[in-house]
Amino acid sequence: MLKLDIMTTKKEELIDITQRVTGAIKATQIKKGTAVIYVPHTTCGLTINEKADPDVAADILLALKKAVPDSLPYAHLEGNSTAHIKASVMGSSLQIMVEDGELQLGRWQGIFLAEFDGPRKREIWIQANEDSLF
């Protein structure tokens, strides 16, 4: 398993980690298989979305802020209930096919760490497995 450290700089942000994950996959020298990308934190998540236009990331954060408002009477004492909820909506892992040593992402797709309780140091765990059937 490979681990990447990511430093977030804002309370909420989507950070494009595509290049770092791509580099980690290349280091495994796996030619064909599956990569699992996982974040072991409860107040951030992972997503695949458009990386060409940064307004998409801003729109995602805006919509999540509207869908999960700070103003509800949350019971969690730490005061970061919205971060836990948004992270649950995003999810904590991704599975991406690897072909010819490359992640199989669409033309406009990128991999994003979705921070909801920053700034913090976050870890990304990556496990790549080579297909034995083909």
C-alpha positions as CSV (number, residue, x, y, z in Angstrom):
1,M,0.0,0.0,0.0
2,L,1.2,3.5,-0.9
3,K,0.4,6.6,1.2
4,L,0.3,10.2,0.1
5,D,0.2,13.2,2.5
6,I,-2.0,16.1,1.4
7,M,-2.0,19.4,3.3
8,T,-5.3,21.2,3.0
9,T,-5.4,25.0,3.4
10,K,-9.0,25.9,3.8
11,K,-12.0,24.8,5.9
12,E,-13.7,23.4,2.7
13,E,-12.0,22.8,-0.6
14,L,-11.6,20.3,-3.4
15,I,-8.0,19.6,-4.1
16,D,-7.0,18.0,-7.5
17,I,-4.8,15.0,-6.5
18,T,-4.9,13.4,-9.9
19,Q,-1.2,13.8,-10.7
20,R,0.0,12.6,-7.3
21,V,-2.2,9.5,-7.6
22,T,-1.1,8.9,-11.2
23,G,2.5,9.1,-10.1
24,A,1.9,6.6,-7.3
25,I,0.2,4.1,-9.7
26,K,3.1,4.4,-12.1
27,A,5.5,3.6,-9.3
28,T,3.7,0.3,-8.7
29,Q,4.6,-0.7,-12.3
30,I,1.2,-2.4,-12.6
31,K,0.2,-2.6,-16.3
32,K,-3.4,-3.8,-16.0
33,G,-5.6,-4.0,-13.0
34,T,-7.5,-1.9,-10.5
35,A,-6.5,0.9,-8.2
36,V,-8.3,1.6,-4.9
37,I,-7.9,5.1,-3.5
38,Y,-9.0,5.5,0.1
39,V,-9.1,8.3,2.6
40,P,-9.0,7.2,6.3
41,H,-10.7,10.3,7.7
42,T,-14.3,11.0,8.7
43,T,-14.5,14.7,7.7
44,C,-13.1,14.5,4.2
45,G,-13.9,12.4,1.1
46,L,-12.9,11.6,-2.4
47,T,-14.6,12.2,-5.7
48,I,-14.0,12.1,-9.5
49,N,-15.3,15.1,-11.4
50,E,-14.3,17.7,-14.0
51,K,-10.9,19.1,-13.5
52,A,-10.8,21.4,-16.6
53,D,-13.0,24.1,-15.1
54,P,-12.3,25.1,-11.4
55,D,-15.8,26.6,-11.2
56,V,-17.2,23.0,-11.1
57,A,-15.4,22.4,-7.8
58,A,-16.7,25.7,-6.4
59,D,-20.2,24.8,-7.5
60,I,-20.0,21.4,-5.8
61,L,-18.9,23.1,-2.5
62,L,-21.7,25.6,-2.9
63,A,-24.4,23.0,-3.4
64,L,-23.1,20.9,-0.5
65,K,-23.2,24.0,1.7
66,K,-26.8,24.6,0.7
67,A,-27.8,20.9,1.1
68,V,-26.1,20.6,4.5
69,P,-26.5,23.9,6.3
70,D,-24.6,24.9,9.4
71,S,-27.7,26.3,11.0
72,L,-29.3,22.9,12.1
73,P,-29.3,22.0,15.8
74,Y,-26.7,19.2,15.4
75,A,-26.0,17.0,18.5
76,H,-22.3,16.3,17.8
77,L,-20.3,18.2,20.4
78,E,-17.2,18.9,18.2
79,G,-19.2,21.3,16.0
80,N,-18.2,19.7,12.8
81,S,-21.3,17.6,12.0
82,T,-21.6,19.2,8.6
83,A,-18.1,17.9,7.7
84,H,-19.1,14.4,8.7
85,I,-22.3,14.5,6.7
86,K,-20.6,16.0,3.6
87,A,-17.8,13.4,3.8
88,S,-20.5,10.7,3.9
89,V,-22.1,12.1,0.8
90,M,-18.8,12.1,-1.0
91,G,-17.6,8.7,0.1
92,S,-14.2,7.6,1.3
93,S,-12.9,5.5,-1.6
94,L,-12.7,5.2,-5.3
95,Q,-11.9,2.3,-7.6
96,I,-10.3,3.1,-11.0
97,M,-9.2,0.7,-13.7
98,V,-5.6,0.7,-14.8
99,E,-4.7,-0.1,-18.4
100,D,-1.1,0.0,-19.8
101,G,0.0,1.5,-16.5
102,E,-2.4,4.4,-16.7
103,L,-5.4,5.3,-14.7
104,Q,-8.5,5.1,-16.9
105,L,-10.1,8.4,-16.3
106,G,-12.3,10.3,-18.8
107,R,-10.9,13.2,-20.8
108,W,-12.1,15.9,-18.3
109,Q,-12.0,13.8,-15.1
110,G,-9.8,14.3,-12.2
111,I,-9.5,12.9,-8.7
112,F,-10.3,15.2,-5.8
113,L,-9.8,15.2,-2.1
114,A,-12.9,16.9,-0.6
115,E,-11.9,18.7,2.6
116,F,-14.7,19.7,4.9
117,D,-12.9,20.3,8.2
118,G,-9.6,21.9,7.4
119,P,-7.0,23.0,7.2
120,R,-5.4,19.7,8.1
121,K,-2.8,17.1,7.1
122,R,-4.6,14.3,5.3
123,E,-3.5,10.8,4.1
124,I,-4.5,9.1,0.9
125,W,-4.0,5.3,0.8
126,I,-3.6,3.6,-2.5
127,Q,-3.7,-0.1,-3.3
128,A,-3.1,-1.3,-6.8
129,N,-3.8,-4.9,-7.9
130,E,-2.7,-6.5,-11.1
131,D,-5.4,-8.5,-12.9
132,S,-4.5,-12.2,-13.1
133,L,-7.3,-13.2,-15.3
134,F,-6.3,-11.4,-18.5
